[in-house]
């Protein structure tokens, strides 16, 4: 603590602060993104969708309730770095004695506090997400910029192999409904798995690179395409495998899985200027006009389908910027949502997405 640490952006702008978590004896770089979530930093930091990114919290005080292992969305911290305005040195929580700083230190992830996160967020919003570097102040500015320029851009990166399981795993619910679901793990959050198990589904979790024939030979009632990090446009093999599965069993795509489903159906993706990350994103259903407040974490989006592509129907749109938040492929028994129906953290408005998917699986079994 109280060690001088520097955050440098690709455009050369530098923020100086003090470190917490792991001290960056070696600089840690990645795409700088911000989240507007007011709570749930444990869930956010352990979300595999943040792999390769430095996460900026707009909430000014972070760490006040420690680090809750039971709320982790994966086996460890996934971000490349953490940026906050103020880190709470003292935390109070009867559920844990582990501080956020200690959790980051154990994971080897650096944090920097004392940053004007309002200014930084405004810059990322206006100029777009960009690569950055957390380092000690011993490295020269020229050296920091060289390292930043050597970092890969998020466009063109397939990061799913970094966060996916290595081999198939079974998950058995306490009370079985008789449904068996295949979950393609591109970086799945644990609460997606929990939502399926709570509804009695037996789940077999498959690696991101699993072949469609292997998955279908297991005779699942449906396939769920999970969230995950990286550029969906850099995952052509995953798209081909999804195309092989479409029409044979119901398919649900969430976040990255939604984008991959769209690519498999003939749509295109593009990178958003600064993405959607937080727990307060309003999404409207185009079916009945209802609005749900949703949790989101993505930097890419689907382009609208061409009029000639009648097999795909847009079902939801963001009320922030009009981007596509849901698609339906009714003839193939598949649909996708860009938002996170499992939340964690966030509002519970959209949990019925899982109910719809499992009902579809029962009707087509």
C-alpha positions in Angstrom: 0.0 0.0 0.0 1.1 3.6 -0.6 3.4 2.6 -3.3 3.5 4.9 -6.4 1.7 3.3 -9.4 1.0 4.7 -12.8 -1.9 4.2 -15.2 -1.0 5.1 -18.8 -3.4 5.1 -21.8 -2.6 4.4 -25.4 -3.1 8.1 -26.2 -0.3 9.0 -23.8 -2.4 10.3 -20.9 -1.0 9.4 -17.5 -2.8 9.0 -14.1 -0.7 8.6 -11.0 -1.9 7.0 -7.8 -1.1 4.4 -5.2 -1.2 0.7 -5.5 -3.2 -2.0 -3.8 -3.5 -5.7 -4.6 -0.4 -7.0 -6.4 2.4 -4.6 -6.9 3.1 -4.4 -10.7 6.8 -5.3 -10.7 6.0 -6.2 -14.3 3.5 -3.9 -16.0 0.0 -5.3 -16.6 -1.8 -4.2 -19.7 -5.2 -4.6 -21.4 -8.2 -2.9 -22.8 -9.4 -0.2 -20.4 -13.2 -0.4 -19.9 -15.6 1.0 -17.3 -18.5 -0.4 -15.4 -21.4 1.6 -13.9 -22.4 -1.1 -11.4 -22.8 0.2 -7.8 -22.4 -3.2 -6.1 -21.1 -6.6 -7.0 -17.4 -6.0 -7.6 -16.6 -9.6 -6.5 -18.8 -10.9 -9.3 -17.5 -8.4 -11.8 -13.8 -9.1 -11.1 -14.3 -12.9 -11.4 -16.4 -12.7 -14.6 -14.4 -14.4 -17.4 -15.9 -11.9 -19.9 -13.4 -9.3 -18.4 -10.4 -11.4 -19.4 -7.7 -9.2 -21.0 -9.2 -6.0 -19.7 -8.4 -3.4 -17.0 -11.7 -2.6 -15.2 -12.5 1.0 -14.1 -15.2 1.3 -11.4 -17.3 4.5 -11.7 -18.6 3.9 -8.1 -16.1 6.1 -6.1 -15.6 3.7 -3.1 -14.6 0.0 -3.8 -13.7 -2.7 -1.3 -15.9 -1.7 1.7 -17.4 -5.2 2.1 -14.3 -7.3 1.3 -14.1 -10.1 -1.2 -16.8 -12.8 -0.9 -15.6 -16.1 -2.3 -19.2 -17.5 -2.4 -20.1 -14.7 -4.9 -17.3 -15.5 -7.4 -18.4 -16.1 -10.9 -15.4 -18.3 -11.8 -12.4 -19.9 -10.0 -10.4 -16.7 -9.7 -10.0 -13.0 -10.6 -10.1 -12.6 -14.4 -9.3 -8.9 -15.0 -5.8 -7.7 -15.9 -6.1 -4.7 -13.5 -8.4 -2.6 -11.4 -8.8 1.2 -11.3 -10.7 3.0 -8.5 -11.1 6.4 -7.1 -10.8 5.2 -3.5 -10.0 1.8 -2.1 -11.5 1.0 1.3 -8.7 -0.1 3.5 -11.1 -1.3 6.2 -13.9 -3.6 5.2 -16.9 -4.9 7.2 -18.6 -8.1 6.3 -19.6 -11.0 8.6 -19.3 -13.3 5.5 -15.6 -12.8 4.9 -12.3 -11.8 6.4 -10.6 -11.5 3.0 -10.1 -8.0 1.8 -10.3 -7.0 -1.9 -6.6 -6.0 -1.9 -5.6 -9.4 -0.5 -7.7 -11.2 -3.1 -6.1 -9.2 -5.9 -2.6 -9.8 -4.4 -3.2 -13.6 -4.3 -4.3 -13.5 -7.9 -1.3 -11.4 -9.0 -3.6 -8.6 -10.2 -2.6 -4.9 -9.6 -4.9 -2.2 -8.6 -4.5 1.6 -8.6 -6.4 4.0 -6.4 -6.4 7.8 -6.3 -7.4 8.1 -9.9 -9.9 10.7 -11.1 -12.3 8.0 -12.4 -14.9 10.5 -13.5 -12.4 12.1 -15.8 -11.2 8.7 -17.0 -14.7 7.4 -17.7 -15.6 10.5 -19.6 -12.5 10.1 -21.7 -13.3 6.4 -22.5 -16.9 7.3 -23.2 -16.0 10.1 -25.6 -12.9 8.6 -27.3 -13.7 4.9 -26.9 -12.1 2.0 -25.0 -8.4 1.8 -25.5 -5.4 -0.2 -24.3 -3.7 0.9 -21.1 -1.0 -0.2 -18.7 -0.6 -0.3 -14.9 3.0 -0.1 -13.9 5.4 1.2 -11.3 6.7 4.7 -11.9 10.2 3.3 -12.4 9.5 2.7 -16.1 9.9 5.7 -18.3 6.9 7.1 -20.2 8.5 6.1 -23.5 8.9 2.6 -22.2 5.3 2.4 -21.1 4.0 3.6 -24.4 6.2 1.0 -26.2 4.6 -1.7 -24.1 1.1 -0.4 -24.8 1.6 -0.3 -28.5 2.8 -4.0 -28.3 -0.5 -5.0 -26.7 -3.0 -6.8 -29.1 -6.2 -5.0 -29.8 -9.5 -6.6 -28.6 -10.7 -6.8 -32.2 -9.5 -10.1 -33.7 -8.9 -11.8 -30.3 -10.4 -15.2 -29.5 -10.0 -15.3 -25.7 -12.4 -18.1 -25.1 -9.7 -20.8 -25.0 -8.0 -18.9 -22.1 -11.1 -19.2 -19.8 -12.9 -22.3 -21.0 -12.8 -25.6 -19.1 -10.4 -28.2 -20.6 -12.7 -31.3 -20.7 -16.5 -32.0 -20.3 -17.9 -31.9 -16.8 -21.3 -33.1 -15.4 -23.4 -31.0 -13.0 -26.3 -32.7 -11.3 -29.1 -30.8 -9.6 -30.6 -31.8 -6.3 -34.0 -32.4 -7.9 -33.9 -33.5 -11.5 -36.5 -32.4 -14.0 -35.4 -35.0 -16.6 -33.9 -32.4 -18.9 -30.3 -32.6 -20.0 -28.7 -29.4 -21.2 -25.3 -29.0 -23.0 -23.5 -25.8 -22.0 -20.8 -24.6 -24.4 -18.3 -22.8 -22.1 -16.8 -19.7 -23.8 -16.2 -18.2 -20.4 -19.4 -19.0 -18.5 -20.5 -17.2 -15.3 -21.3 -19.7 -12.5 -24.7 -18.1 -12.0 -25.8 -19.2 -15.5 -25.0 -22.8 -14.4 -26.8 -22.2 -11.1 -30.0 -21.0 -12.8 -30.2 -24.2 -14.9 -29.5 -26.4 -11.9 -32.1 -24.6 -9.8 -34.7 -25.4 -12.5 -33.8 -29.1 -12.2 -31.7 -29.4 -15.4 -28.8 -31.8 -15.6 -26.0 -29.9 -17.3 -22.9 -31.1 -19.2 -20.4 -28.3 -19.6 -18.3 -28.6 -22.7 -15.1 -26.8 -23.8 -15.4 -23.9 -26.2 -13.8 -26.0 -29.0 -16.2 -28.9 -28.6 -17.4 -30.4 -31.9 -21.2 -30.2 -32.5 -21.4 -34.0 -33.3 -19.8 -34.9 -30.0 -22.2 -32.6 -28.1 -25.3 -33.9 -30.0 -24.2 -37.6 -29.6 -24.8 -37.0 -25.9 -28.5 -36.4 -26.8 -29.1 -33.1 -24.9 -32.5 -31.6 -24.9 -30.9 -28.2 -25.7 -27.7 -26.3 -26.0 -26.8 -23.1 -24.2 -24.0 -20.9 -25.7 -22.4 -19.0 -22.8 -21.0 -15.5 -22.3 -17.3 -15.0 -22.7 -14.5 -12.6 -23.6 -13.0 -11.4 -26.9 -14.2 -10.8 -30.4 -16.9 -13.2 -31.8 -15.7 -12.4 -35.3 -12.4 -14.2 -34.4 -14.2 -17.5 -33.7 -15.2 -18.9 -37.1 -14.8 -22.5 -35.9 -17.3 -22.0 -33.1 -19.7 -20.4 -35.5 -19.4 -23.5 -37.8 -20.1 -25.9 -35.0 -23.2 -23.8 -33.9 -24.5 -23.9 -37.5 -24.2 -27.7 -37.4 -26.3 -27.8 -34.3 -29.0 -25.4 -35.3 -32.4 -27.0 -36.0 -31.5 -30.2 -34.3 -32.1 -29.1 -30.7 -33.2 -25.7 -29.2 -30.3 -23.2 -28.7 -30.0 -20.3 -26.3 -27.2 -17.8 -26.6 -26.2 -15.3 -23.9 -23.9 -12.3 -24.5 -21.0 -13.7 -26.5 -23.2 -16.8 -27.2 -25.9 -14.5 -28.5 -23.4 -12.8 -30.9 -22.1 -16.2 -32.1 -25.6 -17.4 -32.7 -26.2 -14.3 -34.8 -23.1 -15.0 -36.8 -24.2 -18.5 -37.4 -27.6 -17.2 -38.7 -25.9 -14.9 -41.2 -25.6 -11.6 -39.2 -22.4 -9.5 -38.8 -20.8 -8.1 -35.6 -19.0 -4.9 -34.9 -17.1 -3.4 -32.0 -18.9 -0.8 -29.9 -17.2 2.5 -29.0 -17.0 1.8 -25.3 -19.4 -1.1 -24.8 -22.1 -1.8 -22.2 -21.0 -2.7 -18.7 -23.1 -2.3 -15.6 -26.3 -3.3 -13.9 -28.6 -0.5 -15.0 -29.2 -1.0 -18.7 -32.8 -0.7 -19.9 -33.9 -3.1 -22.6 -37.2 -3.1 -24.4 -39.1 -6.1 -25.7 -40.3 -5.4 -29.3 -43.1 -7.9 -28.7 -45.0 -6.2 -26.0 -43.1 -3.0 -25.2 -42.1 -4.0 -21.7 -38.8 -2.7 -20.3 -36.4 -4.7 -18.2 -33.4 -3.3 -16.3 -30.5 -5.6 -17.1 -26.9 -6.5 -16.3 -24.6 -6.2 -19.3 -20.9 -6.8 -20.1 -19.9 -6.7 -23.7 -17.9 -4.7 -26.2 -19.3 -6.1 -29.5 -22.8 -6.1 -30.9 -24.8 -7.6 -33.8 -25.6 -5.5 -36.9 -29.3 -5.4 -37.9 -30.3 -8.2 -40.3 -30.8 -7.3 -44.0 -34.4 -7.3 -45.1 -33.7 -10.4 -47.2 -32.7 -12.4 -44.1 -36.2 -13.3 -42.9 -35.1 -16.2 -40.7 -33.9 -13.8 -38.0 -36.2 -11.6 -36.0 -34.9 -8.8 -33.7 -36.8 -9.2 -30.4 -35.1 -6.6 -28.0 -33.3 -3.3 -28.2 -31.3 -1.2 -25.9 -33.0 2.0 -24.8 -29.6 3.7 -24.4 -28.4 3.4 -28.0 -30.9 1.2 -29.9 -28.4 -1.7 -30.3 -29.8 -5.2 -30.7 -30.3 -7.0 -27.4 -32.2 -10.0 -28.5 -32.8 -12.2 -31.6 -35.1 -15.1 -32.4 -34.7 -17.9 -35.0 -38.3 -19.3 -34.7 -37.9 -21.9 -37.5 -34.8 -23.3 -35.8 -35.9 -23.2 -32.2 -33.1 -20.8 -31.2 -32.9 -17.4 -29.6 -30.3 -15.2 -28.0 -30.1 -12.2 -25.5 -27.3 -9.8 -25.3 -27.9 -9.0 -21.6 -27.3 -11.3 -18.7 -30.5 -12.9 -17.4 -28.7 -14.5 -14.5 -27.5 -11.0 -13.4 -24.9 -11.6 -10.6 -24.7 -8.8 -9.8 -27.8 -6.9 -10.8 -31.6 -6.9 -11.1 -33.6 -10.1 -11.5 -36.0 -8.8 -14.2 -34.9 -11.3 -16.9 -34.8 -14.7 -15.2 -37.7 -15.9 -17.3 -35.3 -16.3 -20.2 -34.2 -19.6 -18.7 -37.8 -20.6 -18.2 -38.6 -20.0 -21.9 -35.5 -21.9 -23.0 -36.3 -25.0 -20.8 -40.0 -24.9 -21.9 -38.8 -24.9 -25.5 -36.5 -27.8 -24.8 -39.4 -29.8 -23.3 -41.7 -29.1 -26.2 -39.2 -30.2 -28.8 -37.8 -33.2 -27.0 
